[in-house]
Amino acid sequence: MILFSVMKKIKNNISKLIKNFGYEIHRTSEKSNSLKEPFYHFRDLINHPQPVIFDVGAFVGDTVEQFKSSFPKSWIHAFEPFDESYAILNNRFKNTDRTFSNNFAIGDSLEKDAVMHVTKNIGSSSLLQPTKNANEFWKGSPLSVEKKVKIKITTIDKYCQKKKIKKIDILKIDVQGNEIKVLKGAKRMLEEKKIKLIFTEISIAANYEGQSELDEVIRFLRSNKYRIFNFFRMKHKNGKLIECDVLFYLE
């Protein structure tokens, strides 16, 4: 009963936060925690067979694979700054038509010597320093920093300008706390309403110093005329929401 009461209180608090931005949370199917579930909605929301997709924080390419499965004729631009992960990503898709792997990060400015904190779990590596209590919610201390490496950063606007990309159908973001900087680096594309869907992971637990907060991301995207479609893959620990994915659509 105590655990149920705590979980109900957390749910109510999240609902109040979301309502402050004009949204409501509704129960979805049991598939909502599946990694595949958002892709059903992508197919419904994208009404043509050759969408332009940006996978920012592609890691070794699992989501690239899912995008290709959902949209075989899509144009995918994948970004992975960490050399070891990029090598796997690039080798995996080097012979795949219309798929481009890029060995640099996406942010809000151009940098040649940005520092990435490489963690025990490579997929949790970030441009941000993990907090001292970052491993509180995760088994095996995955956020312990093992080394630091120099990487390059560009912006979505600069990349689109260079590659002559006029629109993005799906912008997927998985950058371990650096979401706002990625979005700010797409200022022109957002202002010109050239991005249809934005699908981003958000850390609720305090994993990284200066990480983007859920309400911050919602407020920023609302100012650019985006609304929440739904929440997915909501992870909990001891009743606390610690991480989720959010899909936004341009109204």
C-alpha positions as CSV (number, residue, x, y, z in Angstrom):
1,M,0.0,0.0,0.0
2,I,2.9,2.4,0.8
3,L,4.5,1.7,-2.6
4,F,1.2,2.2,-4.4
5,S,0.7,5.5,-2.6
6,V,4.2,6.8,-3.5
7,M,3.8,5.8,-7.1
8,K,0.3,7.5,-7.3
9,K,1.8,10.6,-5.8
10,I,4.6,10.7,-8.3
11,K,2.2,10.1,-11.2
12,N,0.0,13.0,-9.9
13,N,3.0,15.3,-9.7
14,I,4.1,14.5,-13.2
15,S,0.5,15.0,-14.5
16,K,0.4,18.4,-12.8
17,L,3.7,19.4,-14.4
18,I,2.5,18.4,-17.8
19,K,-0.9,20.2,-17.4
20,N,1.0,23.4,-16.6
21,F,2.1,23.3,-20.3
22,G,-1.4,22.6,-21.6
23,Y,-1.0,18.8,-22.0
24,E,-2.6,15.7,-20.4
25,I,-1.2,12.2,-20.0
26,H,-3.5,9.3,-21.0
27,R,-3.0,5.6,-20.6
28,T,-1.6,3.8,-23.7
29,S,-1.3,0.2,-24.6
30,E,1.2,-2.1,-22.9
31,K,3.5,-1.7,-25.9
32,S,4.3,1.8,-24.8
33,N,7.5,0.7,-23.0
34,S,8.7,-1.2,-26.1
35,L,11.5,0.3,-28.1
36,K,9.5,-0.6,-31.3
37,E,6.3,1.1,-30.2
38,P,7.3,4.7,-31.3
39,F,8.0,3.4,-34.8
40,Y,4.4,2.4,-35.3
41,H,3.5,6.0,-34.8
42,F,6.3,7.3,-37.0
43,R,4.8,5.3,-39.9
44,D,1.4,6.8,-39.2
45,L,2.6,10.4,-38.9
46,I,5.0,10.4,-41.8
47,N,2.9,10.2,-45.0
48,H,5.6,9.5,-47.6
49,P,8.0,6.6,-48.2
50,Q,11.3,8.6,-48.4
51,P,11.6,10.6,-45.2
52,V,14.7,12.5,-44.2
53,I,15.8,11.2,-40.7
54,F,18.5,12.5,-38.4
55,D,19.7,10.1,-35.7
56,V,21.7,12.3,-33.3
57,G,23.5,10.0,-30.9
58,A,23.3,7.0,-33.1
59,F,25.7,4.9,-31.0
60,V,26.2,1.6,-32.9
61,G,23.1,2.0,-35.1
62,D,20.3,0.0,-33.5
63,T,17.8,2.8,-34.1
64,V,19.2,3.4,-37.6
65,E,18.3,-0.3,-38.3
66,Q,14.8,0.3,-37.0
67,F,14.3,3.4,-39.1
68,K,15.5,1.5,-42.2
69,S,13.1,-1.3,-41.4
70,S,10.2,1.1,-41.1
71,F,11.2,3.3,-44.0
72,P,13.4,1.2,-46.5
73,K,13.7,4.2,-48.8
74,S,14.5,6.8,-46.2
75,W,17.5,9.1,-46.2
76,I,19.3,8.7,-42.8
77,H,22.0,11.0,-41.4
78,A,23.5,9.4,-38.3
79,F,25.8,11.2,-35.9
80,E,28.1,9.4,-33.4
81,P,31.2,11.2,-32.0
82,F,32.9,8.4,-30.1
83,D,35.4,6.7,-32.4
84,E,34.8,3.1,-31.2
85,S,31.0,3.3,-31.5
86,Y,31.3,5.2,-34.8
87,A,33.5,2.4,-36.3
88,I,30.8,-0.1,-35.6
89,L,28.1,2.2,-36.9
90,N,30.0,3.0,-40.1
91,N,30.9,-0.6,-40.8
92,R,27.4,-1.7,-40.2
93,F,25.9,0.8,-42.8
94,K,28.7,1.6,-45.2
95,N,27.1,-0.3,-48.0
96,T,23.5,0.8,-47.2
97,D,21.9,3.1,-49.7
98,R,20.9,6.6,-48.5
99,T,22.5,6.1,-45.1
100,F,25.3,8.5,-44.0
101,S,27.4,8.1,-40.9
102,N,29.1,11.1,-39.3
103,N,31.9,10.9,-36.7
104,F,31.1,14.1,-34.8
105,A,28.6,15.4,-32.3
106,I,25.7,17.8,-32.7
107,G,25.3,20.8,-30.4
108,D,24.7,24.6,-30.5
109,S,28.1,25.7,-31.8
110,L,31.1,24.6,-33.8
111,E,33.9,23.1,-31.8
112,K,37.0,21.2,-32.8
113,D,38.2,20.1,-29.3
114,A,35.2,19.5,-27.2
115,V,35.6,17.0,-24.3
116,M,33.5,13.9,-24.1
117,H,33.3,12.0,-20.8
118,V,33.6,8.3,-21.7
119,T,31.8,6.2,-19.1
120,K,31.9,2.6,-18.1
121,N,28.8,2.0,-20.2
122,I,29.8,3.5,-23.5
123,G,26.2,4.4,-24.4
124,S,26.0,6.7,-21.4
125,S,29.1,8.8,-22.4
126,S,28.3,12.5,-22.6
127,L,29.7,16.0,-23.2
128,L,28.5,16.7,-19.7
129,Q,30.2,15.5,-16.5
130,P,28.2,12.9,-14.6
131,T,27.0,14.0,-11.2
132,K,28.6,12.5,-8.1
133,N,25.4,10.6,-7.4
134,A,24.8,9.6,-11.1
135,N,25.1,5.8,-10.4
136,E,22.4,5.8,-7.7
137,F,19.7,4.6,-10.0
138,W,21.8,2.2,-12.2
139,K,23.4,-1.2,-11.6
140,G,27.1,-1.6,-12.1
141,S,28.2,2.1,-11.9
142,P,27.7,2.6,-15.7
143,L,28.2,6.4,-15.4
144,S,31.6,6.2,-13.9
145,V,34.0,8.2,-16.1
146,E,36.9,6.0,-17.4
147,K,38.5,8.6,-19.8
148,K,38.1,11.8,-21.6
149,V,38.5,12.3,-25.4
150,K,38.4,15.2,-27.8
151,I,35.6,15.3,-30.3
152,K,34.2,17.7,-33.0
153,I,30.8,19.4,-32.8
154,T,28.7,21.0,-35.4
155,T,25.1,22.2,-35.5
156,I,22.0,20.9,-37.3
157,D,21.7,24.2,-39.1
158,K,25.3,24.1,-40.3
159,Y,25.1,20.5,-41.4
160,C,21.8,21.1,-43.3
161,Q,23.3,24.2,-45.0
162,K,26.4,22.2,-46.0
163,K,24.5,19.2,-47.3
164,K,21.7,21.3,-48.8
165,I,19.1,19.5,-46.7
166,K,15.8,21.5,-46.8
167,K,13.7,19.6,-44.3
168,I,13.9,16.8,-41.6
169,D,10.9,14.5,-41.1
170,I,12.2,12.8,-38.0
171,L,14.8,14.2,-35.6
172,K,15.8,11.6,-33.1
173,I,18.0,12.8,-30.2
174,D,19.8,10.6,-27.6
175,V,22.7,12.7,-26.3
176,Q,22.7,12.1,-22.5
177,G,21.6,15.4,-21.1
178,N,22.6,17.7,-24.0
179,E,19.2,17.9,-25.7
180,I,18.6,21.6,-25.4
181,K,22.0,22.4,-27.1
182,V,21.1,20.1,-30.0
183,L,17.7,21.9,-30.4
184,K,19.2,25.4,-30.1
185,G,21.7,24.4,-32.9
186,A,18.6,23.8,-35.1
187,K,17.3,27.4,-34.6
188,R,16.8,28.2,-38.3
189,M,15.3,24.8,-39.2
190,L,12.9,25.1,-36.2
191,E,11.9,28.7,-37.0
192,E,11.2,27.8,-40.6
193,K,9.2,24.8,-39.5
194,K,11.4,22.4,-41.4
195,I,11.4,19.6,-38.8
196,K,8.2,17.6,-38.5
197,L,8.8,15.2,-35.6
198,I,11.2,15.3,-32.7
199,F,11.8,12.2,-30.7
200,T,14.1,12.6,-27.7
201,E,15.3,10.8,-24.7
202,I,15.2,12.8,-21.4
203,S,16.9,12.0,-18.2
204,I,14.7,12.8,-15.2
205,A,17.2,11.5,-12.6
206,A,20.1,13.9,-12.0
207,N,22.7,12.0,-14.1
208,Y,24.8,14.9,-15.6
209,E,25.9,18.3,-14.5
210,G,23.8,20.9,-16.3
211,Q,21.6,18.4,-18.0
212,S,18.5,19.4,-20.0
213,E,15.4,19.1,-17.8
214,L,12.0,17.8,-19.0
215,D,10.1,21.1,-18.4
216,E,12.9,23.0,-20.1
217,V,12.7,20.9,-23.3
218,I,8.9,21.1,-23.3
219,R,9.0,24.9,-22.9
220,F,11.5,25.4,-25.6
221,L,9.7,23.2,-28.1
222,R,6.3,24.7,-27.2
223,S,7.8,28.1,-28.1
224,N,8.5,26.7,-31.5
225,K,5.0,25.4,-32.0
226,Y,5.5,21.7,-31.0
227,R,3.2,19.6,-28.9
228,I,3.7,16.3,-27.1
229,F,2.4,13.3,-29.0
230,N,3.2,10.8,-26.2
231,F,5.7,9.5,-23.7
232,F,7.5,6.1,-24.3
233,R,9.9,3.8,-22.5
234,M,9.3,5.3,-19.1
235,K,11.9,3.8,-16.7
236,H,11.4,3.7,-12.9
237,K,13.5,3.0,-9.9
238,N,11.9,2.6,-6.5
239,G,8.8,4.3,-7.8
240,K,10.7,7.2,-9.3
241,L,10.6,8.1,-12.9
242,I,14.3,8.3,-14.0
243,E,14.2,8.4,-17.8
244,C,11.7,8.5,-20.7
245,D,11.4,9.2,-24.4
246,V,9.1,11.9,-25.7
247,L,7.7,12.4,-29.2
248,F,6.9,15.9,-30.2
249,Y,5.0,16.9,-33.4
250,L,4.8,20.3,-35.2
251,E,1.3,21.6,-34.9
